[in-house]
């Protein structure tokens, strides 16, 4: 189902006695920037990711290792290779962010005739036989053994014919961001719209991505042990998509109950 946008987030942490000894923040940014309808939006997502990753590296003292896959490099082969070759140490952090088209097939593309078991989308890249599934990517990243793994995909083929209102700058709550990235272990799974629903982009990026990064940059004023729960509660809220002359469209993120442990 070409044109679905899904955002998926997986956090995996193998706890060490002290999260302060984290070493490297590995970031893989994938953007289908050559695409006609959504290329500008995917490039904007990638730019937002790089900005946020730099912020996190500064606040946490993690060394930043940033890998960019975009333009002519945007292929299934390059995506899978970047994931397979990534090597992480137990105190490292991994971030993977995909911006491009996605689809939710009835049959698994790698196993024709077999029902698609995952509720999460496949990446619309080439070669077609190698198109990865978000959930499969998350499992592979989890197996790297890093303390914290964040995997996100924002996929869509529709741009709204309206102008985006810029998000208000609220500043950065440094202590909370450090706690989010240094004091948790477990897993979180997010898709930006329920199965059979579309999700939407502005030229400046995905609507869910804009909302999600706002939450990540300005975490709720709450006890550190409840930060991710509060962020995910906000992320679950319905998104009302309006366009001139059309009825509002509802986009509902799908976020199962997370498996998280707060480590002091």
C-alpha positions as CSV (number, residue, x, y, z in Angstrom):
1,X,0.0,0.0,0.0
2,X,2.3,2.6,-1.5
3,X,2.2,6.0,0.2
4,X,1.7,5.0,3.8
5,X,3.8,6.9,6.3
6,X,4.9,5.0,9.3
7,X,7.1,6.1,12.2
8,X,8.5,3.4,14.2
9,X,10.7,3.8,17.3
10,X,12.5,0.9,19.0
11,X,14.6,1.5,22.1
12,X,16.9,-1.3,23.3
13,X,19.2,-0.9,26.3
14,X,21.5,-3.4,27.8
15,X,22.0,-2.0,31.2
16,X,25.5,-1.3,32.6
17,X,26.2,-0.3,36.2
18,X,26.6,3.3,35.2
19,X,25.1,4.9,32.1
20,X,27.5,7.7,32.3
21,X,30.2,5.6,30.6
22,X,28.4,5.6,27.2
23,X,30.8,6.1,24.3
24,X,29.5,6.6,20.8
25,X,26.2,7.8,19.3
26,X,25.9,6.0,15.9
27,X,23.3,7.6,13.6
28,X,22.1,6.2,10.2
29,X,20.0,8.8,8.4
30,X,18.2,7.4,5.3
31,X,16.3,9.9,3.1
32,X,14.7,9.4,-0.3
33,X,15.7,13.0,-1.2
34,X,15.5,12.4,-5.0
35,X,11.8,11.5,-4.9
36,X,9.6,14.1,-6.7
37,X,6.6,14.3,-4.3
38,X,8.4,13.9,-0.9
39,X,12.1,14.5,-1.6
40,X,12.1,18.0,0.0
41,X,10.3,16.6,3.1
42,X,12.6,13.7,3.5
43,X,15.7,15.9,3.3
44,X,14.1,18.2,5.9
45,X,13.6,15.2,8.2
46,X,17.3,14.2,7.8
47,X,18.4,17.7,8.6
48,X,16.2,17.7,11.7
49,X,17.7,14.4,12.8
50,X,21.3,15.6,12.3
51,X,20.5,18.7,14.4
52,X,19.0,16.7,17.2
53,X,21.8,14.1,17.1
54,X,24.3,16.8,17.5
55,X,22.4,18.2,20.4
56,X,22.3,14.8,22.1
57,X,26.0,14.2,21.5
58,X,26.8,17.6,23.1
59,X,24.6,17.1,26.1
60,X,25.6,13.5,26.8
61,X,29.3,13.7,25.7
62,X,28.7,10.8,23.3
63,X,31.0,10.9,20.2
64,X,28.8,11.3,17.1
65,X,29.2,8.8,14.2
66,X,26.8,10.0,11.5
67,X,26.0,8.0,8.3
68,X,24.0,9.7,5.6
69,X,22.1,7.6,2.9
70,X,20.4,9.9,0.4
71,X,20.3,11.0,-3.2
72,X,21.6,8.3,-5.5
73,X,22.8,6.3,-2.5
74,X,19.2,5.6,-1.5
75,X,18.8,1.9,-2.2
76,X,17.6,-1.1,-0.2
77,X,21.1,-2.6,-0.6
78,X,22.8,0.5,1.0
79,X,20.3,0.6,3.8
80,X,20.7,-3.1,4.7
81,X,24.5,-2.8,4.3
82,X,24.7,0.1,6.7
83,X,22.7,-1.8,9.3
84,X,24.6,-5.0,8.9
85,X,28.0,-3.3,9.1
86,X,27.3,-1.2,12.1
87,X,29.3,-2.3,15.1
88,X,28.5,-1.1,18.6
89,X,29.9,-1.4,22.1
90,X,27.8,-2.2,25.2
91,X,27.6,1.5,26.2
92,X,27.0,2.9,22.8
93,X,23.7,4.4,21.4
94,X,22.3,3.7,18.0
95,X,19.8,5.9,16.1
96,X,18.3,4.9,12.7
97,X,15.9,7.2,10.8
98,X,14.3,6.3,7.5
99,X,12.4,9.0,5.5
100,X,10.8,7.8,2.3
101,X,8.0,5.8,0.8
102,X,6.6,2.7,2.7
103,X,3.9,0.1,2.1
104,X,2.0,-2.5,4.0
105,X,1.5,-5.5,1.8
106,X,-0.9,-8.4,2.3
107,X,2.0,-10.8,1.6
108,X,5.6,-10.6,2.8
109,X,7.6,-9.3,-0.2
110,X,10.5,-11.6,0.6
111,X,8.2,-14.6,0.9
112,X,5.5,-14.4,-1.8
113,X,2.2,-16.1,-0.8
114,X,3.1,-15.8,2.9
115,X,0.9,-13.4,4.9
116,X,2.7,-10.3,6.1
117,X,3.0,-10.9,9.9
118,X,4.2,-7.4,10.8
119,X,1.9,-4.5,11.5
120,X,4.7,-2.2,10.5
121,X,5.6,-1.2,6.9
122,X,8.2,-2.1,4.5
123,X,10.6,0.4,2.9
124,X,9.8,1.3,-0.7
125,X,13.3,1.1,-2.2
126,X,15.1,-0.9,-4.8
127,X,15.8,-3.7,-5.6
128,X,12.3,-4.8,-4.8
129,X,13.3,-8.2,-3.6
130,X,15.4,-6.7,-0.9
131,X,12.8,-4.2,0.6
132,X,13.3,-4.4,4.4
133,X,10.6,-4.4,7.1
134,X,10.8,-1.9,9.9
135,X,10.3,-4.5,12.6
136,X,13.0,-6.7,11.1
137,X,15.4,-3.7,11.0
138,X,14.6,-3.0,14.7
139,X,15.4,-6.6,15.7
140,X,18.7,-6.5,13.8
141,X,19.7,-3.3,15.5
142,X,18.7,-4.6,18.9
143,X,21.1,-7.6,18.3
144,X,24.0,-5.2,18.0
145,X,24.3,-5.1,21.8
146,X,24.2,-1.3,22.3
147,X,22.8,0.1,25.5
148,X,20.2,2.2,23.7
149,X,18.8,1.8,20.2
150,X,16.3,4.2,18.5
151,X,14.9,3.2,15.2
152,X,12.4,5.5,13.4
153,X,10.9,5.4,9.9
154,X,8.7,8.3,8.5
155,X,7.3,7.2,5.1
156,X,4.7,8.9,2.8
157,X,4.1,9.9,-0.8
158,X,1.7,12.8,-0.2
159,X,2.4,16.5,0.4
160,X,-0.3,18.7,1.7
161,X,-1.2,21.7,-0.4
162,X,-1.1,24.0,2.6
163,X,1.7,26.0,4.4
164,X,3.0,24.6,7.6
165,X,2.9,26.8,10.7
166,X,6.4,26.7,12.2
167,X,6.7,24.9,15.5
168,X,7.2,27.3,18.4
169,X,10.7,27.2,19.9
170,X,10.4,26.1,23.6
171,X,14.1,25.6,24.4
172,X,15.9,22.5,25.4
173,X,15.5,20.8,28.8
174,X,19.0,19.4,29.0
175,X,18.7,17.3,32.1
176,X,15.6,15.5,30.9
177,X,17.2,14.7,27.5
178,X,20.2,13.2,29.2
179,X,17.9,11.1,31.4
180,X,16.0,9.9,28.3
181,X,19.1,8.7,26.6
182,X,21.3,7.6,29.6
183,X,18.8,6.2,32.2
184,X,16.6,3.8,30.3
185,X,16.7,0.3,29.0
186,X,14.1,-1.7,27.1
187,X,12.1,-1.3,23.9
188,X,9.5,1.1,22.3
189,X,7.6,0.5,19.1
190,X,5.8,3.2,17.2
191,X,4.1,3.6,13.9
192,X,2.6,6.9,13.0
193,X,-0.7,5.6,11.6
194,X,-2.8,2.5,12.1
195,X,-3.0,-0.1,9.4
196,X,-5.0,1.0,6.4
197,X,-4.5,4.7,7.4
198,X,-2.5,7.2,5.4
199,X,0.0,9.6,7.1
200,X,1.0,12.9,5.8
201,X,3.9,15.2,4.9
202,X,4.6,18.9,4.6
203,X,7.4,20.0,2.2
204,X,9.4,20.7,5.4
205,X,8.9,17.2,6.8
206,X,6.5,14.6,8.1
207,X,3.7,15.8,10.3
208,X,4.3,13.0,12.8
209,X,8.1,13.7,12.7
210,X,7.5,17.3,13.5
211,X,5.3,16.5,16.5
212,X,7.6,13.7,17.7
213,X,10.8,15.8,17.6
214,X,9.0,18.6,19.4
215,X,8.3,16.1,22.2
216,X,11.9,14.9,22.2
217,X,13.3,18.4,22.3
218,X,11.0,19.6,25.0
219,X,10.2,16.6,27.2
220,X,7.4,17.0,29.8
221,X,8.1,18.5,33.2
222,X,7.8,15.2,35.0
223,X,9.8,12.8,37.1
224,X,12.6,11.3,35.1
225,X,11.3,7.8,35.7
226,X,8.1,8.7,33.8
227,X,9.6,10.7,30.9
228,X,9.2,8.1,28.1
229,X,5.7,7.2,29.3
230,X,4.6,10.8,29.2
231,X,6.2,11.3,25.7
232,X,4.5,8.3,24.3
233,X,1.1,9.3,25.8
234,X,1.4,12.5,23.9
235,X,2.6,10.8,20.7
236,X,-0.5,8.5,20.8
237,X,-2.8,11.5,20.3
238,X,-4.8,11.6,17.1
239,X,-3.5,13.9,14.4
240,X,-6.1,16.0,12.5
241,X,-5.0,16.7,9.0
242,X,-6.8,19.6,7.3
243,X,-6.6,20.8,3.7
244,X,-8.7,23.6,2.0
245,X,-12.0,22.3,0.6
246,X,-11.6,18.8,2.1
247,X,-12.9,17.1,5.3
248,X,-10.3,16.7,8.0
249,X,-8.4,13.4,7.9
250,X,-7.5,11.5,11.1
251,X,-4.1,10.0,11.5
252,X,-3.8,7.7,14.6
253,X,-0.4,6.6,15.8
254,X,-0.1,2.9,16.9
255,X,2.0,2.6,20.0
256,X,1.9,-0.7,22.0
257,X,2.7,-0.6,25.8
258,X,6.5,-0.2,26.0
259,X,8.9,-2.4,27.7
260,X,11.1,0.0,29.7
261,X,13.1,0.1,32.8
262,X,14.4,3.3,34.4
263,X,18.0,3.0,35.6
264,X,19.1,5.5,38.2
